Amino acid sequence: MNKPAPQITPTGRPNPVDIVRASLKRRYARERRFRWLGATAVLIGLLCVVLLFADIILKGYTAFQQTYIRLPIALEAESIDPEGTGARAAIEDADYLALIRNALFELFPEVRDRQERRLLTSIVSVGAPNLVREYVLAHPDRIGTTQEIWVPATADIDMLMKGHINRDLPEAERRVKDQTLGWIDRLAAEGRIAKRFNTPFFVNGTSREPELAGIAGALMGSFYTLLLTLILSFPIGVGAAIYLEEFAPRNRWTDLIEININNLAAVPSIVFGLLGLAVFIGFFGMPRSTPLVGALVLTLMTLPTIIIASRAALKSVPPSIREAALGVGASSLQTQFHHVLPLAMPGMLTGTIIGMAQALGETAPLLMIGMIAFIVDIPQGFTDMATVLPVQIYLWADSPERGFVERTSAAIMVLLAFLFAMNLAAVLLRRRFERRW
């Protein structure tokens, strides 16, 4: 269908209606292109996020399982408790590694060469004796019997069972020898090797052996650090927001304070780490690598976020609430704490949770105060040496072993789960307590 020709007015000029229609078509075309570009940008961003999460999950989900070997371990009384006293000290000092070796040699009696025996015992983790010791301490009545006990395999065997080591490669190009493959296949045929839920990953501290490394120490360090950060930052941030928004006089000093608060919210986090290193450790002499110092640094970092969010929440309360309270005789302090603050609290809590989520994922400021130390023990308080989950991820990511690659991704998954939970809590709090006027 042909387009109608533009009409010409008696003056010889085009009809204004036709000019407007042509301009509308151009504007609608530009709007459609803009919407298409916006939708494309959103799709590209979502695709990148999906690819990132998929890469993390595919690399890390196998860490939630660990390969174990079931061994018939003879708990010989002459080796564990030769005097028959049942003393805990004697049981703890027994040579459980020898018992594990004897169990392996019983399963593979044809292995007699010294070097082959050393290779055979290397399929069991160096942490296996500790597990057997814990078993005997929990069941001392079973001393003198033979028990089927599941012990962890080494990281190489674990990677083999999970398919991360290609069995078809030449022996010189893989970490597991052909003879070891034969032993593993024999154990699998007898039902003595299997993958089980990796409980040590959640209850152990870090370790130099991938199969023994866990996140319990980092989780407790993060817990203590965030708990103390919340205790310090929330009342200070809310108090500062109430004073600046409701009581502070409007002059150049308060304007300067507001400008600095807004600027501090954009300061790189490592600057706060340098400040903590210089002030809390260098000047006050506080111990390095403790949740106490980490919480002080993170408090300084999160305070601007909490103050800004709290002030925005106070501004959202209608002036009529204040005027009504003052009109019935309430003082300014009563007006704020009895009427304004309860209505603004959901927004304040939302900003606080977002600030805590930011603190949970921080690494740079904590590296500056020494929380990068290799700490095996699980911290029991605010002044114990500790690390946090992001720093633990950083340390594992620097390790070349394949076993730490999957644990790095698994720890990232745990960290992301906490971050999602905290952000979801912020959204639910806002929806639950938000009021509309």
C-alpha positions in Angstrom: 0.0 0.0 0.0 1.5 3.3 -1.0 2.0 6.0 1.6 -0.2 9.1 1.1 1.7 12.0 -0.3 2.1 15.0 2.1 -0.5 17.6 1.6 0.5 21.1 0.5 -1.2 24.0 2.1 -2.3 27.1 0.1 0.8 28.8 1.3 3.0 26.2 -0.4 4.3 24.7 2.8 3.8 21.0 4.0 0.9 20.3 6.3 1.9 20.5 10.0 0.0 17.3 10.7 2.2 15.4 8.3 5.3 16.9 9.9 4.2 15.8 13.4 3.4 12.3 12.1 6.8 12.0 10.5 8.5 13.1 13.7 6.5 10.7 15.8 7.6 7.8 13.6 11.2 8.8 14.1 10.8 9.1 17.8 9.0 5.8 18.1 11.7 4.2 16.1 14.4 5.6 18.4 12.4 4.5 21.4 12.2 0.9 20.0 16.0 0.9 19.4 16.6 2.2 22.9 14.4 -0.5 24.4 16.1 -3.2 22.3 19.5 -2.0 23.4 18.4 -1.9 27.0 17.0 -5.4 26.8 20.1 -6.7 25.1 22.3 -5.2 27.8 20.2 -6.8 30.5 20.4 -10.2 28.8 24.1 -10.0 28.3 24.5 -9.1 32.0 22.3 -12.0 33.1 24.2 -14.4 30.8 27.5 -13.3 32.3 26.1 -13.9 35.8 24.7 -17.3 34.8 28.1 -18.3 33.3 29.9 -17.2 36.4 27.7 -19.1 38.7 27.7 -22.1 36.5 31.5 -22.2 36.4 31.6 -21.9 40.2 29.0 -24.6 40.8 30.5 -27.0 38.2 33.9 -26.7 39.8 32.8 -26.8 43.4 29.8 -29.1 43.9 32.1 -32.2 44.0 33.8 -30.8 47.1 30.6 -31.7 49.1 31.6 -35.3 48.7 34.8 -37.0 49.8 36.2 -40.4 48.9 36.5 -42.9 51.7 38.1 -46.4 52.0 36.6 -49.0 54.2 39.4 -51.0 56.0 39.1 -54.0 58.3 41.3 -52.5 61.1 42.3 -54.9 63.8 42.2 -52.8 67.1 44.9 -54.9 68.8 44.9 -54.5 72.5 48.7 -54.9 72.7 49.2 -52.0 70.4 46.5 -49.6 71.7 46.3 -50.4 75.4 49.1 -52.9 76.2 48.7 -52.5 80.0 44.9 -53.0 79.8 44.2 -49.9 82.0 41.9 -48.2 79.6 43.7 -44.9 80.2 42.8 -42.2 77.7 46.5 -41.1 77.5 47.6 -44.6 76.4 44.8 -44.8 73.8 45.7 -41.4 72.4 49.4 -42.3 72.1 48.9 -45.5 70.2 50.3 -46.0 66.7 47.2 -46.0 64.6 49.1 -45.5 61.4 50.6 -49.0 61.9 47.1 -50.4 62.3 46.0 -48.9 59.1 49.1 -50.2 57.3 48.5 -53.7 58.6 44.9 -53.5 57.3 46.0 -52.5 53.9 48.7 -55.2 53.8 46.0 -57.8 54.8 43.8 -56.7 51.9 46.8 -56.8 49.4 49.0 -59.7 50.7 50.8 -59.9 47.4 52.3 -56.5 47.9 55.7 -57.2 49.6 58.2 -54.8 48.0 59.1 -52.0 50.3 58.5 -49.3 47.7 55.2 -50.9 46.6 54.0 -50.9 50.2 54.9 -47.3 50.6 52.9 -46.6 47.4 50.0 -48.7 48.8 49.8 -46.8 52.1 49.9 -43.5 50.2 46.3 -44.0 49.0 45.1 -43.3 52.5 45.1 -39.7 53.9 47.5 -38.6 56.5 44.5 -37.7 58.6 43.2 -41.3 58.7 45.1 -42.2 62.0 43.3 -39.3 63.8 39.9 -40.6 62.6 40.7 -44.1 63.9 41.9 -42.6 67.2 38.6 -40.7 67.6 36.7 -44.0 66.8 38.6 -45.9 69.5 38.2 -43.1 72.0 34.4 -43.1 71.3 34.2 -47.0 71.5 36.9 -48.2 73.9 34.9 -51.4 74.4 35.8 -52.5 70.9 39.6 -52.7 71.6 40.7 -56.2 70.7 38.2 -56.7 67.8 38.4 -56.0 64.1 36.2 -53.2 62.9 35.3 -52.0 59.4 36.2 -48.3 59.5 35.8 -45.7 56.7 39.0 -43.6 56.4 39.6 -40.7 54.0 41.5 -41.3 50.8 44.2 -38.9 49.6 43.4 -35.9 47.4 44.7 -37.7 44.3 42.5 -40.7 44.8 39.6 -38.4 45.5 40.2 -36.6 42.3 40.4 -39.9 40.4 37.1 -41.1 41.8 35.4 -37.8 40.9 36.7 -37.9 37.3 39.1 -35.0 37.6 42.1 -37.3 36.7 41.9 -38.9 33.2 42.6 -42.6 33.5 43.3 -42.9 29.8 46.3 -40.6 29.8 49.8 -42.2 29.8 51.1 -43.0 33.3 53.8 -40.3 33.0 51.1 -37.6 32.5 48.9 -38.3 35.5 49.4 -38.3 39.2 48.1 -41.8 39.9 50.2 -44.8 38.7 48.9 -47.8 36.9 49.5 -50.0 39.9 47.5 -47.7 42.1 44.7 -47.8 39.6 44.6 -51.6 39.9 44.3 -51.4 43.7 41.5 -48.8 43.5 39.6 -50.9 40.9 39.9 -53.9 43.3 38.7 -51.9 46.2 35.7 -50.6 44.2 34.8 -54.2 43.1 34.8 -55.2 46.7 32.7 -52.2 47.7 35.4 -50.8 49.9 35.7 -47.4 48.3 32.9 -44.9 47.9 32.1 -41.2 47.9 30.3 -39.9 51.1 29.1 -36.6 52.3 32.1 -34.4 53.1 31.3 -33.6 56.7 35.0 -32.5 57.5 34.6 -29.7 55.0 32.2 -28.0 57.4 33.7 -29.0 60.8 37.5 -28.9 60.2 39.8 -26.0 60.1 42.1 -25.4 57.2 44.9 -27.8 56.3 47.7 -28.3 53.9 46.1 -31.5 52.7 43.0 -30.8 50.5 41.1 -33.8 51.7 41.3 -32.6 55.3 40.8 -28.9 54.7 37.6 -27.3 56.0 35.9 -23.9 56.5 34.9 -24.2 60.1 37.7 -21.9 61.3 36.9 -19.3 58.6 33.2 -19.5 59.4 33.7 -18.9 63.1 36.2 -16.1 62.3 33.6 -14.5 60.1 30.9 -15.0 62.7 32.9 -13.3 65.5 34.0 -10.5 63.2 30.5 -9.7 61.9 28.9 -10.0 65.3 31.2 -7.5 66.8 30.9 -5.3 63.7 27.1 -5.3 64.1 27.3 -4.5 67.8 29.6 -1.5 67.1 28.3 -0.1 63.9 24.5 -0.3 64.3 24.1 1.9 67.4 26.8 4.3 66.3 25.4 4.6 62.7 21.8 5.0 63.8 22.8 7.5 66.5 24.8 9.6 64.1 22.0 9.5 61.6 19.4 10.7 64.1 21.6 13.5 65.3 22.5 14.7 61.8 19.0 14.5 60.5 16.9 15.7 63.4 19.0 17.6 65.9 22.2 19.0 64.3 22.1 22.7 63.4 22.4 23.5 59.7 25.8 25.2 59.3 29.0 24.7 57.4 30.4 22.2 60.0 27.5 19.8 59.6 27.6 20.3 55.8 31.3 19.3 56.0 30.5 16.3 58.0 27.8 15.2 55.6 30.1 15.6 52.6 32.8 13.6 54.3 30.4 10.8 55.2 29.3 10.6 51.5 32.9 10.6 50.4 33.8 7.8 52.9 31.2 5.6 51.4 33.2 5.7 48.1 36.6 5.2 49.6 38.3 1.9 48.6 38.2 -0.7 51.3 41.9 -1.2 51.4 42.3 2.4 52.7 40.4 1.3 55.8 42.8 -1.6 56.2 45.7 0.7 56.1 44.0 2.9 58.7 43.5 -0.1 60.9 47.1 -1.2 60.5 48.4 2.2 61.4 46.0 3.1 64.3 44.7 -0.1 65.9 47.8 -2.2 65.5 50.6 0.3 65.1 49.4 2.9 67.6 47.2 1.0 70.1 49.2 -2.2 69.9 46.2 -4.5 69.4 47.0 -8.2 68.3 47.1 -8.9 64.6 44.8 -11.3 62.9 42.0 -11.2 65.5 38.2 -10.7 65.0 38.5 -7.7 67.3 40.7 -5.7 65.0 38.9 -7.0 61.9 35.6 -5.8 63.4 37.0 -2.3 64.2 38.2 -2.0 60.6 34.9 -3.2 59.1 33.0 -0.9 61.5 34.7 2.1 60.0 34.0 0.8 56.5 30.3 0.1 57.0 29.4 3.2 59.1 28.9 5.5 56.1 26.6 3.0 54.5 24.5 2.6 57.6 24.4 6.4 58.3 23.3 7.2 54.7 20.6 4.5 54.7 19.4 5.5 58.2 19.1 9.1 57.2 17.2 8.2 54.1 14.8 6.1 56.3 14.3 9.1 58.7 13.5 11.4 55.7 10.9 8.9 54.5 8.8 9.4 57.6 6.1 12.1 56.9 6.5 15.4 58.8 2.9 15.0 60.0 4.1 12.3 62.3 6.5 14.7 64.0 4.0 17.5 64.1 1.3 15.4 65.6 3.6 14.1 68.3 4.9 17.6 69.2 1.3 18.9 69.1 0.2 16.5 71.9 3.1 17.6 74.1 5.8 15.1 73.3 9.4 16.4 73.6 11.8 16.2 70.6 13.5 13.2 72.1 10.2 11.4 72.7 9.0 12.2 69.2 12.1 10.7 67.7 12.3 7.5 69.8 8.6 6.8 70.3 7.2 7.8 66.9 9.8 8.5 64.2 12.4 5.8 65.0 9.9 2.8 65.0 8.7 3.9 61.5 12.2 4.4 60.2 13.6 1.2 61.7 12.8 -1.1 58.7 14.9 1.1 56.4 17.6 1.3 59.0 17.7 -2.5 59.4 17.8 -2.9 55.6 20.8 -0.6 55.3 22.5 -2.3 58.2 22.1 -5.8 56.6 23.4 -4.5 53.3 26.4 -3.1 55.1 27.0 -6.4 56.9 26.8 -8.2 53.6 29.4 -5.9 52.2 31.6 -6.5 55.3 31.1 -10.3 54.9 32.6 -10.3 51.4 35.5 -8.0 52.1 39.1 -9.2 51.8 41.5 -6.3 51.2 41.2 -4.5 54.6 41.5 -7.8 56.5 44.6 -8.8 54.5 46.2 -5.5 55.7 45.7 -6.4 59.4 47.2 -9.8 59.1 44.2 -12.1 58.8 45.9 -13.9 56.0 47.8 -16.2 58.5 47.6 -20.0 58.2 45.4 -20.8 61.2 44.3 -24.4 61.8 42.6 -24.0 65.1 39.0 -22.9 65.3 38.7 -19.5 67.1 36.8 -19.5 70.4 36.6 -15.8 71.0 37.1 -12.3 69.7 40.8 -12.2 70.6 41.8 -15.5 69.2 43.9 -15.7 66.0 41.4 -16.2 63.2 40.8 -15.7 59.5 37.5 -15.1 57.6 35.8 -16.9 54.7 36.9 -14.5 51.9 40.5 -14.6 53.0 40.3 -18.4 53.2 39.1 -18.5 49.7 41.9 -16.2 48.6 44.5 -18.6 50.3 43.0 -21.7 48.7 42.8 -20.0 45.3 46.6 -19.5 45.4 47.2 -23.2 45.8 48.0 -25.2 42.6 46.5 -28.5 43.8 43.3 -29.7 42.1 41.8 -30.6 45.4 41.9 -27.0 46.6 40.3 -25.8 43.3 37.1 -27.5 44.1 37.2 -26.4 47.7 37.8 -22.8 46.6 34.6 -23.0 44.5 32.7 -24.7 47.3 33.7 -22.0 49.8 32.6 -19.4 47.3 29.2 -21.1 47.0 28.9 -21.1 50.8 29.8 -17.4 50.9 27.3 -16.6 48.2 24.6 -18.5 50.0 25.2 -16.3 53.1 25.2 -13.1 51.0 21.9 -14.1 49.3 20.4 -14.9 52.7 21.4 -11.5 54.1 20.1 -9.6 51.1 16.9 -11.7 51.2 16.5 -10.8 54.8 16.9 -7.1 54.0 14.1 -7.3 51.4 11.8 -9.3 53.7 12.3 -6.8 56.5 11.5 -3.9 54.3 8.3 -5.6 53.0 7.3 -6.8 56.4 7.6 -3.5 58.3 7.2 -0.9 55.5 4.2 1.4 55.9 2.6 3.6 53.3 0.9 6.9 54.1 
